[in-house]
Amino acid sequence: MQQNTGGRPPGPRSVLLAEVAQATQRLADAGVPSPRFDAEELAAHIHGVKRGELHNVKDVDFDARYWEAIARREAREPLQHITGRAFFRYLELHVGPGVFVPRPETESVVGWAIDAVRAMDVVEPLIVDLCTGSGAIALAMAQEVPRSRVHAVELSEDALAWTRKNVEGSRVVLHQGDALTALPELDGQVDLVISNPPYIPLTEWEYVAPEARDHDPELALFSGEDGLDTIRGIERTAHRLLRPGGLVVIEHADTQGGQVPWIFNEEQGWADAADHPDLNNRPRFATARKATP
């Protein structure tokens, strides 16, 4: 039976869509986790359209640079390095070599923190983001908690080149410094400390996805034999910075569920330490409240 096309003959498939189909297979063969999405996203980037508009690209406008981009992704260069941008909650961020690319799982960490700050009886909450990287967390907090005062701390000069681009024109105050000694001038005043620190054990280097292992800065990934060295240091920083009753929110690996809350124990001056699941119901971040004397 002939398909009803409303009196119009069925049109030929566009060159770009055919190339996207081939690119999808190439990326799948290379082990890329989301081959169709990445093939379409790179096509949209190269041709200056949205993913939903690829069918509008004329055959004569097909840009052969698409295959250069696909080859880079096939070699497991991060998609965000090729496009130069990463999306995080309501933000579009500049990213590239030298800065950690924000991950979707961190969005749920920030969502919890935003809800917690909104629930505080504080007119202009003071927030500190440690190990800020691209500035994703700090910017999301500033954008979604409009009267907040947000400070972001990053040690790496390479990362800061990207952070400065992202925070330009925002209310985020950026500091270059070590998360373990940062912002003594704010001691005892902060309402919420949040961090996505390095937390991968050095022993698991070979199991890390190539996109992260070969392209994200090591400083943002690895932290001692058990992966918890930086988190232990941030526990001390957070306790120093927070006011009594203030909150700390810290991301960790799903395999570290149960371990991180123990770092924020009563003997160290904490209360209500708990783990929280991500969207896949895996333990993803821990929270604790600075105990009131």
matplotlib code that plots the C-alpha trace (Angstrom):
import matplotlib.pyplot as plt

x = [0.0, 1.3, 1.9, -0.3, 2.0, -0.8, -0.4, 3.4, 6.0, 8.1, 11.3, 14.8, 16.6, 18.8, 22.6, 23.1, 20.7, 22.3, 25.7, 24.4, 23.2, 26.7, 28.3, 26.1, 27.3, 30.9, 30.6, 28.7, 31.5, 34.0, 32.2, 30.8, 28.0, 25.4, 26.3, 23.0, 22.8, 26.5, 26.3, 23.3, 24.8, 28.0, 26.0, 24.0, 27.2, 29.0, 26.0, 24.8, 21.4, 19.5, 19.3, 15.6, 16.4, 18.9, 16.4, 16.3, 20.0, 20.2, 22.3, 24.5, 25.2, 26.6, 29.9, 32.6, 34.1, 31.4, 33.6, 36.6, 34.4, 33.2, 36.8, 37.6, 34.6, 35.4, 38.8, 36.9, 37.6, 34.7, 31.8, 31.9, 35.6, 34.6, 31.7, 33.3, 30.2, 28.4, 24.9, 24.1, 20.6, 19.6, 23.2, 25.4, 29.0, 32.4, 34.5, 37.6, 41.0, 42.1, 38.7, 36.4, 33.3, 30.2, 28.1, 24.4, 24.5, 25.8, 22.5, 20.6, 23.3, 22.7, 18.9, 19.0, 21.2, 19.0, 15.9, 17.8, 18.9, 15.4, 14.1, 16.5, 15.1, 17.9, 17.3, 20.7, 22.2, 26.0, 27.2, 30.7, 31.4, 34.8, 36.6, 34.4, 36.0, 33.9, 31.8, 28.7, 27.6, 28.3, 26.5, 23.5, 23.2, 23.5, 20.9, 18.3, 18.7, 18.5, 19.4, 22.3, 25.9, 28.1, 31.8, 33.6, 37.1, 39.4, 43.1, 44.0, 45.1, 44.1, 40.6, 40.3, 40.8, 37.4, 35.8, 36.5, 34.7, 31.7, 31.3, 31.9, 28.9, 27.4, 27.2, 29.7, 32.9, 35.7, 38.8, 42.0, 43.0, 43.2, 39.8, 41.5, 42.6, 40.1, 38.3, 39.3, 37.6, 34.3, 34.8, 31.6, 29.4, 28.5, 25.1, 25.9, 29.2, 28.9, 31.5, 32.0, 35.6, 38.0, 37.0, 38.3, 40.8, 44.2, 43.9, 40.9, 42.7, 42.4, 38.7, 37.9, 36.1, 38.6, 36.7, 37.5, 40.9, 42.5, 40.9, 39.7, 42.5, 43.9, 43.5, 39.7, 39.6, 41.9, 42.3, 44.4, 44.3, 40.6, 39.5, 38.5, 41.5, 40.1, 36.7, 38.4, 40.0, 36.8, 35.1, 37.5, 37.1, 33.3, 33.2, 35.4, 33.4, 29.8, 27.7, 26.1, 23.2, 24.8, 24.8, 27.5, 26.6, 29.4, 29.3, 31.0, 31.2, 28.3, 30.7, 31.5, 27.9, 28.0, 31.7, 31.3, 28.7, 31.0, 33.6, 31.0, 30.4, 29.2, 32.8, 33.8, 30.9, 28.3, 24.7, 22.2, 24.9, 23.2, 23.6, 21.3, 20.6, 21.0, 18.3, 19.5, 18.9, 22.6, 24.2, 25.7, 26.1, 26.3, 24.9, 25.5, 24.6, 27.1, 26.0, 24.9, 27.1]
y = [0.0, 3.4, 5.7, 8.8, 11.8, 14.4, 14.4, 15.1, 12.5, 11.5, 13.6, 12.2, 12.0, 14.9, 14.5, 15.7, 13.2, 10.4, 11.5, 11.7, 8.1, 7.0, 9.0, 7.5, 4.0, 5.1, 6.6, 3.5, 1.3, 3.5, 2.9, 6.4, 6.1, 8.3, 8.0, 9.3, 12.4, 13.2, 12.8, 15.1, 17.6, 17.9, 18.2, 21.1, 22.7, 22.6, 23.8, 26.5, 25.1, 23.4, 19.6, 19.7, 21.7, 19.4, 18.4, 22.1, 22.1, 22.1, 19.5, 22.2, 23.6, 20.3, 21.1, 18.5, 19.7, 17.6, 14.5, 16.2, 16.7, 13.1, 11.8, 13.8, 12.3, 8.9, 9.2, 9.9, 13.6, 15.0, 16.3, 19.5, 20.2, 19.9, 22.3, 24.5, 24.5, 22.5, 22.8, 22.7, 23.3, 26.6, 27.6, 27.4, 27.3, 27.7, 24.7, 23.1, 21.6, 22.4, 22.5, 19.8, 19.3, 19.5, 16.3, 15.8, 14.0, 17.2, 18.9, 16.9, 17.9, 21.6, 21.1, 19.9, 22.8, 25.4, 24.0, 24.0, 27.6, 28.7, 27.1, 29.0, 32.1, 34.2, 37.3, 37.2, 33.8, 33.5, 30.5, 29.2, 26.8, 25.0, 23.4, 25.4, 24.4, 25.9, 27.8, 25.7, 25.2, 28.8, 30.2, 28.0, 28.9, 32.6, 32.4, 30.3, 32.0, 35.6, 37.4, 35.0, 36.2, 33.5, 33.0, 30.4, 29.0, 27.4, 26.5, 25.7, 28.6, 26.5, 26.0, 29.7, 30.8, 29.2, 30.1, 33.8, 33.7, 32.0, 34.2, 37.5, 39.7, 37.5, 38.1, 35.3, 36.5, 34.3, 33.5, 31.7, 29.5, 26.2, 24.8, 23.6, 27.1, 29.4, 32.5, 32.9, 36.3, 34.5, 32.1, 31.5, 33.5, 31.1, 29.6, 26.9, 25.3, 23.2, 21.3, 18.8, 17.9, 15.3, 11.9, 9.1, 6.8, 6.7, 2.9, 3.2, 5.3, 2.6, 2.2, 5.9, 6.7, 8.0, 11.3, 12.1, 10.2, 11.7, 15.1, 16.3, 17.7, 15.2, 17.8, 17.6, 13.8, 12.0, 12.4, 9.8, 6.1, 6.0, 9.1, 10.9, 13.0, 16.3, 15.6, 15.2, 18.5, 20.2, 18.9, 21.0, 24.0, 23.8, 23.6, 26.7, 28.7, 27.8, 29.5, 27.2, 25.5, 26.1, 23.3, 21.5, 19.6, 17.5, 15.2, 11.8, 8.6, 6.2, 3.6, 5.9, 5.9, 5.5, 6.5, 10.3, 10.9, 9.3, 12.0, 14.6, 13.0, 14.3, 14.3, 16.8, 19.1, 17.9, 16.8, 15.2, 13.8, 11.8, 10.4, 11.2, 9.4, 10.6, 10.2, 6.6, 6.0, 5.6, 7.4, 10.6, 13.3, 13.8, 16.6, 17.7, 20.6, 22.3, 21.6, 24.5, 24.8]
z = [0.0, -1.0, 2.0, 2.1, 1.9, 1.4, -2.4, -2.2, -3.2, -0.2, -0.2, -0.1, 3.2, 3.8, 3.5, 7.0, 8.6, 6.6, 7.9, 11.4, 11.1, 10.0, 12.7, 15.3, 14.4, 14.4, 17.9, 19.1, 17.8, 19.7, 23.0, 23.3, 25.9, 24.1, 20.4, 18.8, 21.1, 20.6, 16.8, 16.7, 19.1, 17.0, 13.8, 15.4, 16.7, 13.4, 11.4, 13.8, 14.5, 17.3, 17.4, 16.5, 13.3, 11.7, 9.0, 7.9, 6.9, 3.1, 1.4, -0.2, 3.3, 4.7, 6.4, 6.1, 9.4, 10.9, 10.3, 12.0, 15.1, 15.0, 14.8, 17.9, 19.8, 18.4, 20.1, 23.3, 23.6, 25.6, 23.7, 25.7, 24.7, 21.1, 21.3, 24.0, 26.2, 28.9, 30.1, 33.8, 35.2, 33.6, 32.6, 29.5, 30.5, 28.8, 29.2, 27.7, 28.5, 32.1, 33.7, 35.0, 32.9, 35.1, 35.2, 35.3, 38.6, 40.3, 39.4, 42.0, 44.6, 43.8, 43.8, 47.4, 48.4, 46.7, 48.5, 51.8, 51.5, 50.4, 53.6, 55.8, 57.6, 56.1, 54.0, 52.2, 52.7, 52.5, 50.4, 49.7, 46.8, 47.3, 44.3, 42.0, 38.7, 35.9, 38.5, 37.7, 41.3, 42.4, 39.4, 39.8, 43.5, 42.6, 39.8, 41.7, 45.1, 43.9, 47.2, 48.0, 48.4, 46.7, 47.0, 44.8, 45.5, 42.9, 43.1, 39.5, 37.3, 34.2, 35.6, 36.6, 33.0, 32.3, 35.6, 35.1, 31.7, 33.3, 36.3, 34.5, 35.0, 37.8, 41.5, 42.2, 44.0, 42.7, 44.8, 43.8, 46.7, 48.4, 49.6, 52.8, 53.9, 52.0, 53.2, 56.9, 56.8, 56.6, 59.5, 61.5, 59.1, 56.2, 55.9, 53.4, 52.2, 49.0, 47.1, 44.3, 45.3, 43.8, 45.2, 43.0, 44.7, 43.0, 42.8, 40.4, 37.7, 35.1, 35.6, 34.9, 31.6, 29.0, 28.7, 32.4, 32.8, 29.7, 29.6, 33.0, 35.2, 37.7, 40.5, 40.0, 40.0, 42.4, 46.1, 47.9, 48.3, 49.3, 47.5, 50.7, 51.5, 50.1, 51.7, 55.1, 54.6, 53.5, 56.6, 58.7, 56.3, 56.4, 60.2, 60.4, 57.9, 58.9, 61.5, 64.1, 62.3, 58.9, 56.4, 54.3, 51.1, 49.5, 46.5, 46.5, 44.5, 44.7, 46.1, 49.0, 50.4, 54.1, 54.4, 54.0, 56.7, 59.2, 58.4, 59.6, 63.0, 66.3, 67.8, 65.1, 65.9, 63.4, 63.6, 61.2, 58.9, 56.1, 52.6, 49.7, 46.4, 42.9, 40.2, 39.8, 43.5, 44.2, 47.1, 45.6, 48.2, 52.0, 54.1, 57.7, 60.0, 62.2, 65.7, 67.9, 71.1]

ax = plt.figure().add_subplot(projection="3d")
ax.plot(x, y, z, "-o")
ax.set_aspect("equal")
plt.show()
